[in-house]
Amino acid sequence: MMITFIGGGNMATALISGLIKSAWPDLKIKVSDPSEEARNRLQAAYEIEPFTDSVAAIAGADIIVLAVKPQVMTRVLDQLAGHTEPRQLVLSIAASTSLATITKALGKDQAVIRSMPNTPALIGHGISGVCPGKNCTPHHIEQAEKILSATGEVVLIEDESLMDVVTALSGSGPAYYFLLTEALAVAGRTLGLPGEVADKLAAYTAFGAGAMVVQSDAGAAELRRQVTSPGGTTQAALEVLESGLFSQLVCSAVAAATSKGRELASD
């Protein structure tokens, strides 16, 4: 199995690291990136074959992973146009780049899957949404899921219009948690805790609560109810949050990110 990564940034690095650790039989990885620093780093860390020419890099590849910023996707697709084969799976991890955009550039028979990983993939705890194009077989979907599951969980999205919601929820979602964690730490310092103590309490609280949600069958709502004693401190805090329309505010934030994603996709 030969996989070529176009782009050697953080997400490509996370996937490459995960794939190598997964011990995929007969795996060969190539990377094309204009940055000499990125090529040298990846070659030194993972003994992969580096390229400056993307067309040369995809020759003979079974899977092509488009791991570039959305701003340069058009240029990359122009470079690859006419050089891919319908048998090759093209897996895009670029936000706001539609299946139609990629297929139009690479050919109507090209097998394309659009995906959206998130930054916790960098530590092996990511989650990715995948949406297959019309030319994809169950084998193509299985290949994409195997690649992305090297850094976390994978969910299948059949309606591409919902990929912008995936981007807004899980793609941008870590930033929302970082903001909440930051706010908790600030509150602790404001109320007298030493800075490093407040930071550690906030960070490990967010980490532990997230782990509980993932590992429990109860769900977030039930876990919240279990920790909220009537008339207690947690209830007092939650009442303040809901008086500020906390849940509605989060929903509005995700909706705004979704709208922005669709706007960027149409540009």
Phi, psi and omega in degrees: 000123178248127179240128177250126175262124172263103187111133183238034181283196186299316183290321175298318179299317179297317180293317179298315179300315180296320180295318180294321178292333182284351177056048176295124183300138175056034181278130173233132183238134173240153177224134173245125179206137179290343182276120177296323180299316180295317180297314181296320180298313182290322179295318181291321185281324189234003179055043178262165183270118182266149179223153168257340182257111183294325180297316177295325183292328184273353180298122179082359182288145173275325182226135177246119180258117178273098185247054182242165177292147179304330183295335181252003184299318181301316180296320179294316179296323177297322179293322185275342184305129180086358183243354177268164178242144180304332180289339181281133174276127175257115181251113181262132174245022180270132178291148171062024175244114189283161173300320181297320180298315181290316181295322178299322182283321189260347178124144186293342180264001184289135174279118185229137173234130176263134180223162178221093173280173175229170191296334175299350172302334181296339178242017176081014182235035180275176170216139184233138168265138178234137179230113182277146173281174187293340181270002184277138175264167174305328178295319178298316180296319178298320178297314180298316180296324180293319178295310185287330180288351175294345180236013179150208183270162180224137174237143181268129178244115184273332180261111186299331181299339180276353179294332176291330175289319176301315178301316182290325184276300185264329179292311178271343186307321179305326179295326178294318178293323177297320180295316178297317179297318177299316181294321178297318180295318178299318179299318179297317179294319180300326182268009169114353180288147172300147186305312183291330177290314179299317180298316182290319177300315181294315183296313183286333174295314179296317180298311182293319180295319178297319178296322179296318180298317182292319187273344183265148174273354187286327183093159185298318183298316181291321177298321177297317179297322182295327183269355183258097177282135179303128178076008183264189184294320181296317179299320179299319180291317182295326178296322177293316180298316182286333176294335175268013178059047183304309182297319179294323179296318179296316179299318179295323179295314179295323178295322179294319178294322177298314180298319179295321178298318179292325177295316179295325181292331183273348181290000000 
